[in-house]
Amino acid sequence: MPSSELTQAAGSTATVPAEYVALLLADARLPTGAHTQSAGLEPALRNGMRSAQVPDYLRARLATVTETEAAAAVVARHVWLAAEPTDRTTALDVVDRAWRVRTPAAAMRAAADLLGRGYLRTTAALWDLGLATGHPWCRAVVIGSVGAAAGLSAAAVARVLGYEDVQTVVAATLKLDPFDPVLATRWVAEAGAGVEAMVARVSGCTRADDLPAVGAPLMEQWAQAHETEERRLFRA
């Protein structure tokens, strides 16, 4: 595991092991704006999907939308470690653009940008990463960069993306169509195999060209339509 490059931000007392950083990044209670997101679950339910189909939705999302994001995070991690500090911003911009051209839905890009800004602002309060907090990077690039600076492996970075996405969907389901939380926990546990399969597929990515281009047209369509909904609990 690479050594940590995390240095404390002014006024911060944070000295955090890499493994703890992974838990922190995957925690839905981290104030990044994740509470405003349903990972596309709300528009899916609005368009006729039943809550009992959430495990199927998770499998589809892990193999498409989440896989592309996780690959971008893994490549961002690699770029952070390989580039000179003065070249990191430019190199990470390349990864960000590669993710964008593989994410056709503007609503999905906007949601990822919102989360990216939230992660940047939150992590900047703890560590000096040398990154501009207003830089328009997607969530994946920010998580990959923070993971690299913390010493996380490529697999750990991809796993953070996968786990966080699963938890976002399941937590949103509980709010939109309440049911036994024990079943929700079972869904998260059962999704673990899909997360690990996705991690195995993307952990070796090192270049922007390695990002998979796997579409999810229905999810993209639902996400776009959701932007014009007047009564919605989640932003996306």
DRENDO-1510 file (C-alpha; in Angstrom, 1 decimal, always signed):
<recs>
REC; n; res; u; v; w
REC; 1; MET; +0.0; +0.0; +0.0 .
REC; 2; PRO; +1.4; +3.4; -0.9 .
REC; 3; SER; +2.4; +5.7; +1.9 .
REC; 4; SER; +0.0; +8.4; +2.9 .
REC; 5; GLU; +0.5; +12.0; +1.5 .
REC; 6; LEU; -2.3; +13.4; +3.7 .
REC; 7; THR; -1.1; +16.5; +5.5 .
REC; 8; GLN; -3.3; +18.3; +8.0 .
REC; 9; ALA; -5.2; +21.4; +6.9 .
REC; 10; ALA; -4.8; +24.6; +8.9 .
REC; 11; GLY; -6.7; +24.2; +12.2 .
REC; 12; SER; -7.2; +20.5; +11.7 .
REC; 13; THR; -6.1; +17.8; +14.1 .
REC; 14; ALA; -6.9; +14.9; +11.7 .
REC; 15; THR; -4.3; +12.2; +11.6 .
REC; 16; VAL; -6.2; +9.3; +10.0 .
REC; 17; PRO; -5.0; +5.8; +8.9 .
REC; 18; ALA; -5.7; +4.8; +5.3 .
REC; 19; GLU; -8.3; +2.1; +6.2 .
REC; 20; TYR; -10.2; +4.7; +8.3 .
REC; 21; VAL; -10.2; +7.1; +5.4 .
REC; 22; ALA; -11.9; +4.4; +3.3 .
REC; 23; LEU; -14.7; +4.0; +5.9 .
REC; 24; LEU; -15.0; +7.8; +6.2 .
REC; 25; LEU; -15.4; +8.2; +2.4 .
REC; 26; ALA; -18.1; +5.5; +2.3 .
REC; 27; ASP; -20.1; +6.9; +5.2 .
REC; 28; ALA; -23.4; +8.3; +4.0 .
REC; 29; ARG; -23.3; +10.7; +7.0 .
REC; 30; LEU; -20.3; +12.5; +5.7 .
REC; 31; PRO; -21.5; +16.0; +4.9 .
REC; 32; THR; -20.9; +15.9; +1.1 .
REC; 33; GLY; -24.5; +16.3; -0.1 .
REC; 34; ALA; -25.0; +12.6; -0.5 .
REC; 35; HIS; -28.3; +12.8; +1.5 .
REC; 36; THR; -29.7; +14.6; -1.5 .
REC; 37; GLN; -29.1; +11.7; -3.8 .
REC; 38; SER; -30.9; +8.4; -4.5 .
REC; 39; ALA; -28.5; +7.2; -7.2 .
REC; 40; GLY; -31.4; +7.2; -9.6 .
REC; 41; LEU; -33.7; +5.2; -7.4 .
REC; 42; GLU; -36.4; +7.8; -7.0 .
REC; 43; PRO; -37.0; +8.3; -10.7 .
REC; 44; ALA; -36.9; +4.5; -11.2 .
REC; 45; LEU; -39.7; +4.1; -8.7 .
REC; 46; ARG; -41.7; +6.9; -10.2 .
REC; 47; ASN; -41.5; +5.1; -13.6 .
REC; 48; GLY; -43.0; +1.9; -12.3 .
REC; 49; MET; -40.1; -0.1; -10.8 .
REC; 50; ARG; -41.2; -1.8; -7.6 .
REC; 51; SER; -39.1; -1.6; -4.4 .
REC; 52; ALA; -38.8; -5.4; -4.4 .
REC; 53; GLN; -36.8; -5.0; -7.6 .
REC; 54; VAL; -34.1; -3.0; -5.9 .
REC; 55; PRO; -31.6; -5.9; -5.8 .
REC; 56; ASP; -32.0; -6.2; -9.6 .
REC; 57; TYR; -31.5; -2.4; -10.0 .
REC; 58; LEU; -28.3; -2.6; -7.9 .
REC; 59; ARG; -26.9; -5.4; -10.1 .
REC; 60; ALA; -27.6; -3.4; -13.2 .
REC; 61; ARG; -26.2; -0.2; -11.8 .
REC; 62; LEU; -23.0; -1.8; -10.5 .
REC; 63; ALA; -22.3; -3.2; -14.0 .
REC; 64; THR; -22.9; +0.1; -15.8 .
REC; 65; VAL; -23.0; +3.5; -14.1 .
REC; 66; THR; -21.1; +2.6; -11.0 .
REC; 67; GLU; -18.4; +0.6; -12.9 .
REC; 68; THR; -17.6; +3.6; -15.0 .
REC; 69; GLU; -17.3; +5.8; -12.0 .
REC; 70; ALA; -15.2; +3.3; -10.1 .
REC; 71; ALA; -12.9; +2.9; -13.0 .
REC; 72; ALA; -12.5; +6.7; -13.1 .
REC; 73; ALA; -11.7; +6.8; -9.4 .
REC; 74; VAL; -9.0; +4.0; -9.9 .
REC; 75; VAL; -7.4; +5.9; -12.8 .
REC; 76; ALA; -7.5; +9.2; -10.8 .
REC; 77; ARG; -5.7; +7.4; -8.0 .
REC; 78; HIS; -3.0; +6.1; -10.4 .
REC; 79; VAL; -2.6; +9.6; -12.0 .
REC; 80; TRP; -2.3; +11.2; -8.6 .
REC; 81; LEU; +0.6; +8.8; -7.7 .
REC; 82; ALA; +2.3; +8.9; -11.1 .
REC; 83; ALA; +2.2; +12.6; -11.9 .
REC; 84; GLU; +4.4; +15.3; -10.4 .
REC; 85; PRO; +2.4; +17.4; -7.9 .
REC; 86; THR; +2.5; +20.4; -10.2 .
REC; 87; ASP; +1.0; +18.3; -13.0 .
REC; 88; ARG; -1.8; +16.6; -11.1 .
REC; 89; THR; -4.6; +19.0; -11.8 .
REC; 90; THR; -4.0; +18.8; -15.6 .
REC; 91; ALA; -3.7; +15.0; -15.5 .
REC; 92; LEU; -6.8; +14.6; -13.4 .
REC; 93; ASP; -8.7; +16.9; -15.8 .
REC; 94; VAL; -8.1; +14.3; -18.5 .
REC; 95; VAL; -9.6; +11.6; -16.3 .
REC; 96; ASP; -12.6; +13.8; -15.5 .
REC; 97; ARG; -13.2; +14.4; -19.3 .
REC; 98; ALA; -13.0; +10.7; -20.0 .
REC; 99; TRP; -15.7; +10.0; -17.5 .
REC; 100; ARG; -17.9; +12.8; -18.9 .
REC; 101; VAL; -17.9; +11.5; -22.4 .
REC; 102; ARG; -19.0; +8.1; -21.1 .
REC; 103; THR; -21.8; +9.6; -19.1 .
REC; 104; PRO; -24.3; +11.0; -21.6 .
REC; 105; ALA; -27.0; +12.1; -19.1 .
REC; 106; ALA; -26.4; +15.7; -18.1 .
REC; 107; ALA; -28.4; +15.1; -14.9 .
REC; 108; MET; -26.0; +12.3; -13.9 .
REC; 109; ARG; -23.0; +14.5; -14.5 .
REC; 110; ALA; -24.5; +17.3; -12.5 .
REC; 111; ALA; -25.2; +15.0; -9.6 .
REC; 112; ALA; -21.6; +13.7; -9.6 .
REC; 113; ASP; -20.3; +17.2; -9.8 .
REC; 114; LEU; -22.3; +18.2; -6.8 .
REC; 115; LEU; -20.9; +15.3; -4.8 .
REC; 116; GLY; -17.4; +16.1; -6.1 .
REC; 117; ARG; -17.6; +19.6; -4.8 .
REC; 118; GLY; -19.0; +18.3; -1.5 .
REC; 119; TYR; -16.1; +15.8; -1.1 .
REC; 120; LEU; -13.5; +18.5; -2.0 .
REC; 121; ARG; -14.9; +20.9; +0.6 .
REC; 122; THR; -15.2; +18.3; +3.3 .
REC; 123; THR; -11.7; +16.8; +2.8 .
REC; 124; ALA; -10.1; +20.3; +2.5 .
REC; 125; ALA; -11.3; +21.0; +6.1 .
REC; 126; LEU; -9.2; +18.0; +7.2 .
REC; 127; TRP; -6.2; +17.7; +4.8 .
REC; 128; ASP; -4.2; +20.0; +2.6 .
REC; 129; LEU; -4.4; +18.1; -0.8 .
REC; 130; GLY; -3.2; +21.1; -2.8 .
REC; 131; LEU; -6.5; +21.0; -4.8 .
REC; 132; ALA; -8.8; +23.9; -5.5 .
REC; 133; THR; -12.1; +23.3; -3.7 .
REC; 134; GLY; -14.0; +25.0; -6.5 .
REC; 135; HIS; -12.6; +22.8; -9.2 .
REC; 136; PRO; -15.4; +21.1; -11.2 .
REC; 137; TRP; -14.4; +17.5; -10.8 .
REC; 138; CYS; -16.8; +14.6; -10.6 .
REC; 139; ARG; -17.1; +12.5; -7.4 .
REC; 140; ALA; -15.0; +9.7; -8.8 .
REC; 141; VAL; -12.0; +11.9; -9.5 .
REC; 142; VAL; -12.1; +13.4; -6.1 .
REC; 143; ILE; -12.4; +10.1; -4.3 .
REC; 144; GLY; -9.6; +8.6; -6.4 .
REC; 145; SER; -7.4; +11.6; -5.5 .
REC; 146; VAL; -8.1; +11.5; -1.8 .
REC; 147; GLY; -7.7; +7.7; -1.8 .
REC; 148; ALA; -4.3; +8.0; -3.4 .
REC; 149; ALA; -3.2; +10.6; -1.0 .
REC; 150; ALA; -4.4; +8.4; +1.9 .
REC; 151; GLY; -2.5; +5.4; +0.7 .
REC; 152; LEU; -5.6; +3.3; -0.4 .
REC; 153; SER; -5.1; +0.6; -2.9 .
REC; 154; ALA; -6.9; +0.6; -6.3 .
REC; 155; ALA; -9.3; -2.1; -5.1 .
REC; 156; ALA; -10.1; -0.1; -2.0 .
REC; 157; VAL; -10.9; +3.0; -4.0 .
REC; 158; ALA; -13.2; +1.1; -6.3 .
REC; 159; ARG; -14.8; -0.6; -3.3 .
REC; 160; VAL; -15.6; +2.7; -1.7 .
REC; 161; LEU; -17.4; +3.8; -4.9 .
REC; 162; GLY; -19.4; +0.5; -5.1 .
REC; 163; TYR; -20.3; +0.4; -1.5 .
REC; 164; GLU; -21.4; +4.0; -1.3 .
REC; 165; ASP; -23.6; +3.6; -4.4 .
REC; 166; VAL; -25.3; +0.5; -3.0 .
REC; 167; GLN; -25.9; +2.2; +0.4 .
REC; 168; THR; -27.3; +5.3; -1.4 .
REC; 169; VAL; -29.8; +3.3; -3.3 .
REC; 170; VAL; -30.9; +1.2; -0.3 .
REC; 171; ALA; -31.2; +4.2; +2.1 .
REC; 172; ALA; -33.3; +6.0; -0.5 .
REC; 173; THR; -35.6; +3.0; -0.8 .
REC; 174; LEU; -36.2; +3.1; +2.9 .
REC; 175; LYS; -37.3; +6.7; +2.7 .
REC; 176; LEU; -39.4; +6.4; -0.4 .
REC; 177; ASP; -41.2; +3.1; +0.3 .
REC; 178; PRO; -40.5; +2.2; +4.0 .
REC; 179; PHE; -40.0; -1.5; +4.8 .
REC; 180; ASP; -38.2; -3.7; +7.3 .
REC; 181; PRO; -34.6; -2.2; +7.7 .
REC; 182; VAL; -33.3; -5.7; +8.3 .
REC; 183; LEU; -34.3; -6.6; +4.7 .
REC; 184; ALA; -32.4; -3.5; +3.5 .
REC; 185; THR; -29.3; -4.7; +5.3 .
REC; 186; ARG; -29.6; -8.0; +3.6 .
REC; 187; TRP; -29.8; -6.3; +0.2 .
REC; 188; VAL; -26.6; -4.4; +1.0 .
REC; 189; ALA; -24.9; -7.7; +2.1 .
REC; 190; GLU; -26.1; -9.6; -1.0 .
REC; 191; ALA; -24.8; -6.8; -3.3 .
REC; 192; GLY; -21.3; -7.4; -1.9 .
REC; 193; ALA; -20.6; -10.1; -4.6 .
REC; 194; GLY; -21.5; -7.6; -7.3 .
REC; 195; VAL; -19.4; -4.9; -5.8 .
REC; 196; GLU; -16.4; -7.3; -5.6 .
REC; 197; ALA; -16.9; -8.4; -9.2 .
REC; 198; MET; -16.9; -4.8; -10.3 .
REC; 199; VAL; -13.8; -4.1; -8.2 .
REC; 200; ALA; -12.0; -6.9; -9.9 .
REC; 201; ARG; -12.9; -5.6; -13.4 .
REC; 202; VAL; -11.7; -2.0; -12.8 .
REC; 203; SER; -8.8; -2.4; -10.4 .
REC; 204; GLY; -6.2; -2.7; -13.2 .
REC; 205; CYS; -7.2; +0.5; -15.0 .
REC; 206; THR; -4.4; +3.0; -15.3 .
REC; 207; ARG; -5.3; +5.2; -18.2 .
REC; 208; ALA; -8.3; +7.4; -19.1 .
REC; 209; ASP; -8.8; +5.2; -22.2 .
REC; 210; ASP; -9.3; +2.2; -19.9 .
REC; 211; LEU; -12.6; +3.5; -18.6 .
REC; 212; PRO; -15.4; +1.2; -19.7 .
REC; 213; ALA; -18.2; +2.7; -21.9 .
REC; 214; VAL; -21.2; +0.8; -20.6 .
REC; 215; GLY; -24.5; +2.5; -21.1 .
REC; 216; ALA; -27.6; +2.5; -19.0 .
REC; 217; PRO; -30.1; +4.2; -21.3 .
REC; 218; LEU; -33.2; +3.7; -19.2 .
REC; 219; MET; -31.5; +5.0; -16.0 .
REC; 220; GLU; -30.2; +8.0; -18.0 .
REC; 221; GLN; -33.6; +8.7; -19.4 .
REC; 222; TRP; -35.2; +8.5; -15.9 .
REC; 223; ALA; -32.5; +10.8; -14.5 .
REC; 224; GLN; -33.1; +13.4; -17.1 .
REC; 225; ALA; -36.9; +13.3; -16.6 .
REC; 226; HIS; -36.4; +13.6; -12.8 .
REC; 227; GLU; -34.8; +17.0; -13.2 .
REC; 228; THR; -38.1; +18.5; -14.3 .
REC; 229; GLU; -40.2; +16.9; -11.5 .
REC; 230; GLU; -41.8; +19.4; -9.2 .
REC; 231; ARG; -42.4; +17.1; -6.3 .
REC; 232; ARG; -39.3; +15.1; -5.5 .
REC; 233; LEU; -37.6; +14.0; -2.3 .
REC; 234; PHE; -34.1; +13.6; -3.8 .
REC; 235; ARG; -32.2; +15.8; -6.3 .
REC; 236; ALA; -31.2; +12.8; -8.3 .
</recs>
